[in-house]
Amino acid sequence: MILYTALPLELIWEGYSEFSPKYEEITKDGQLLLIEPVSFNRGKIVRLISSNPQDYMNPSLQPGEIINFQD
Amino acid sequence: MSIYYRRRPGIRRTKQPPPSPAAVPVQQESQLQNIQQLGQINVPKLESSLHCISIVGQIEGHLVLPPQNKTTKYEHVIPQLVAVEQNPDIKGLLVILNTVGGDVEAGLAIAELIDSLSKPTVSLVLGGGHSIGVPISVGADHSIIARTATMTIHPIRLTGLVIGVPQTYEYLDKMQDRVINFVCKHSNVTEEKFRELMFRTGELARDIGTVLVGKDAVEVGLMDQVGGLGEAIKTLKELTEDPSEGGETS
């Protein structure tokens, strides 16, 4: 991986050694999602794993959305 | 506790939750999320035949960047482009760029997809379309740059973090050639001119390279037009109405 960017690399990678997000894979409404838990039963979508391209247009499945799960 | 359990079925029978108030908390929650995530209350519903994808911040590639970076996730943008191609209701694509660059391979992947999309595409560079943002913006059928927007053209840094590949000069040189070839093939800038801009000294304080502001990018042949949102939508409408112009590569 090579970054081709106008930003100084030290600014981009600052804090990378302490940065270790915990992700979980869950299934919600038949969709496989990679989420970052934010609190009990709530998580922020990191990634959607689907073979249907139209799923990626769904506003409620965009990365960054907070969802309730396990209910 | 026993009273609670005895009462609850009674409450349920007499007070059926009407459907409309039940929908309100959901709406409020989504509004709250819109404020948290996007800083706005209502995201306008798309009933347009044109679709817009914005590429902002860093283009995130194979590594998750630390949280101070605002990133565009290529693994989400790529299937969205597939969906745009596949959906018969979408007639054209507007790509808005305000990016500082990012992963070479993720950027080139997005650029190749935008280029190979059969529907008309227009790119609009606002603020900045630096480094790997350059191939993405020229990948569209018609590329527009705002008067005040800038594009930084500089070599791929030899001191950058290189993971999984031998950090040899030859490898980086090949990587750079991929970017140069793509840009020259999809814009009116010649390879000699682009290389000259890339390796020019004295323009950038910390690096070699050039900053092109609005009009300069059009003069060297990199972009097609100076303009804004109005021009972008107008061009896209013209392209969607006249299919013969859809295959234009510049």
Interface residues (C-beta under 8 A of the other chain):
Chain A: M1 I2 L3 Y4 T5 A6 L7 P8 L9 L11 I12 W13 E14 G15 Y16 F19 P21 R47 L48 S50 P53 Q54 D55 Y56 M57 P59 S60 Q62 P63 G64 E65 I66
Chain B: S30 Q33 Q36 Q37 V43 Q58 G61 H62 L63 V64 L65 P66 P67 Q68 N69 K73 E75 H76 P79 Q80 V82 A83 Q86 N87 V100 G101 G102 D103 V104 E105 G107 G128 H130 S131 I132 T152 H154 I156 R157 T159 G160 L161 V162 I163 G164 V165 L172 M175 V179 R206
